[in-house]
């Protein structure tokens, strides 16, 4: 029996979310001795496949390289995965996908075509067939047992300590891609270029809320603090809805789920929607003028005060 992890990549390199998915696969493998295979489905994706061979604990990298896989369209990736896992000789029993926008697009199609249940946002592995996932915006943890012979799941990768990027030496096995389904096409893709670390993989994050008052304040007040910490910039849903920052900055249940080493929440009250996206951060610092703000319930350190005075003082002290 073998575990298949579908890699997230940009054809040239792997996304860090893949490392978290492999970490979850490694925990499953401790209950039943199983190999871990990583599928890289793309076009001119040898660079991503080479990076996957170096991941600690990976036994084999499968490279499906074809023009129809370049855009990562869910329909074509799903067809290639089905060709692989429905081959009896391969004996796959698990399919793991990072719980990212791409993974959430691909995994349900695979589960539906296989006629099995899917478990979403796995945050813990209890046994070979039992897993934990958050419900009610993370206020409760459900323990779910799967009885299907093929277990399809998306993994909240921030809940697992990422495996090492180096240390492995897996071989690359070419895999024939399924033909183009021809039912969807990529019309356009706009990539946001950031001068700061990517939000979902940053070690430090500085986030601002409605208390900043404007997008200009978000830049002038939080920018220097983020520069000092080498941090990514995030935001609450209220700040995004107010137009202070783009949607890409949003942290929360309907935004990005993060778990950095340091999370600094500035002018964020701490609504459940936001806490669901960041409360697994290793160390949380909150700045808010309201001593009753819910954010202080999860903060390791809280500063009650005017952010326009506190944040510049923090910058000056760093």
Steps between C-alpha positions, in 0.01 A plus 500: 500500500625846407418862585479748212563869565406737218763773496421868477748679275553764234675255262841640593490445878291346775270697728566461873147362545625175346738449794211517747300246299799263498528546877139385538570204273800408714278488810256269322794280397594448866178302552535287188838459337441673168710680243432863416486599134479861380324581173621804307248573225600790276689602187875553484478416869828313538624768741207439733550123472870532585408700810249230598770230480688678779211499749576282801288185516387491137556163332413596142411804292256453212533761226207550263628758253265615225374832352145439626630494857688830484214710642415250773137479389309276742335295224831397342683440827209287624504289182873433536463410869217258424708329231768445763300393805256276313788284381482193730874449474565834671298418816439854624285532813530872583495819295614813684475852362594828672187691608581797278286657228654257250462196725139581586431520129654165413423269794116506485506400132727206579283386792180530296644303206619228740160505676658538844464750781745785534621638830597866484749709697664213690694638796587178683560130440360273772545167323518355151129568442414767758574870464429835663359808329371834632131591491305810609784732396748296703302515825461123498705213363321212331653153503404323178547135409512402132406151386558544125782295352629819333529793737500846340581799717613858494760588762519827691875513460555763768388243759800276428871564543633506146744223409851593394545628145826310472622163614310276262611335180188366330508395134284667236260274310340643183121469492286530190250782540133447417380670180369854520138487620426807291227627732684795652780737412710760676399842370727717711708489814624806684776437750546745785864593540600561860815651640429318825476128589193309382231516766429128535868405537638801691672443834386841626175683419378848590125542449284810521130546564229760479674698775760624250238726345636503144715321246759773528534435872538129429804579286660774712434349843531125442753513216800605716417233761476232231831618355670470838364149553545382140129424514213458259206740525153364576161644584167425657187461289377836629811673362460325165128581479580863579736508203817563699685207339440241224324166561837323481581638845199352678565259786206303635241235436411653162857610432836333551577260785842578649715367782822706511753510778391857583163664432453866588136611493461879492159663535326163459216427742522123457173385349456123470546525123848645546606279793422191292773602257784584741452354846744216428783754472787408730523843666230768485537868588188720501473879502152642564359793694206289627609288799196273445586421136472123430846500338653514848350157579745334260792742529821407681569870552246781484554874489200718586553836338472720193664316212622829351721544804577136583613381157755782437637432850540132415679591177733734686578229754589232245 
